[in-house]
C-alpha cells in the first residue's frame, strides 16, 4: 500500500521507537477500557435502581393534595383593591378522594403517550391475627392492570395474584407481614381501619419486593374491599397511577395532567429526587476519574512526542531544508499522535468489552439482584473512541507545532 511522504515518515518514527509507542498506546488503551467499564457499571446500576423504583412506583401519580387556606376567597368577596392577608393558615378540610375519577381516567387515556392507567384506593389499616396486630397500608387495585404496570407475578412468593379477582375478600400480603403475624397461604386475616368496619380476609398470595418497608406493611385487595373497609361508596378513589411510553417524559406529561384536572400529578422524578441526585453525583465522580485517566495518557503521548522531536531535531531540520513546510511537519507528528490514539482505542474497546463481560458474570445474590448489573450501551463505545482520539490529537498538537518552528539553518550550523 502506497502512503504519502508525511505518512511514511510518521510511521517510520513510530516503528523506530516501538517501546515508547506501545507504552503510549497502552496508556490510551487503559483509559478507553476504564471509560467503557465505568460507564457500563454506572448505567447498569442506574438502570437497575430505576427499574426497582418502578417496581412499586408509577411514572405518574394523580391525587388530591392537601392545601393550605389561601386568600382567593377574600379577594373574590372584597374587590376593593385592599391587601388581603391570612395569618397562621391551616390545612383545608377536604375529601381525600378524587371527584369523578373514572371521567378523569377516560380523558387521560386519550393521551397517546399513556400506556397503562389504573385507579387505586389507599387505606391506612391495622392487620390482626390472634392477639398480634400490625400497622400497614392496603391498596385497593385492579390487580390485572397492576400487574401490567409493575409485573406483580415476579414478586409472588406463594400463590397467584390473579386469584384476587376470583376471591371477593381475597388479599395479597407482603412476606414481612406474613412472617410477623405467622400467616400462610389460605389463612384468614382481620383488617380494619379507623373509619370503617373490620373485614375478615382470605390470603390468596404472598409477595416479596425485597424492600423491607413495603414487605412489612403493604397489602393488595380488590378496590371494592378497600372501599368497604373505609366505609366509602363505589366512586371513591384516592389516586390514579399512570405509566407512559418514555418515563423520561413523565414530568412534562404530569404537568399537562395537573393543568387539566386541577389535582396534583406527581412524576416519578419528584418522588425519587434523592435517587436522581445520587445518580448525578456518581456520574460526576466517575467521569472525573475517567477524565484524569485519559489526561494522564495524553501527557504520556505529549512526553513521547517531545522526546522524539528532541532526538530527531536534526532530521526535522534536514526535512525543512529540503522544502518541507511547517504544516507538513505538523502533519507528520500529528499523525503519530492519531495512530497511537486509534491503536489504543481499538485495543481498549476489546479490553473494555471483555472486562465488562467478565464483571457482569459476578454473582451477587442479594434480593432480586443476581448478578452485578452492567450495561452494553453502544454509544459508550463510540464516546470512548472519540474521547481518546481527541485527547491524543490535543496532546500531539503542541509538540508538532514546536517541531514546525524549527529553524533548519540554526540547527545544522549548531
PyMOL commands that set and color helices and strands:
alter all, ss='L'
color gray80, all
select helices_A, chain A and resi 5-16+18-53+72-77+101-108+143-150+152-155+163-166+175-181+212-215+223-230+247-261+268-271+273-311+313-321+326-359+378-404+408-413
alter helices_A, ss='H'
color red, helices_A
select strands_A, chain A and resi 60-63+114-129+132-141+156-159+170-174+188-192+199-207+218-222+239-244+264-267+363-366+369-371
alter strands_A, ss='S'
color yellow, strands_A
deselect
rebuild
show_as cartoon
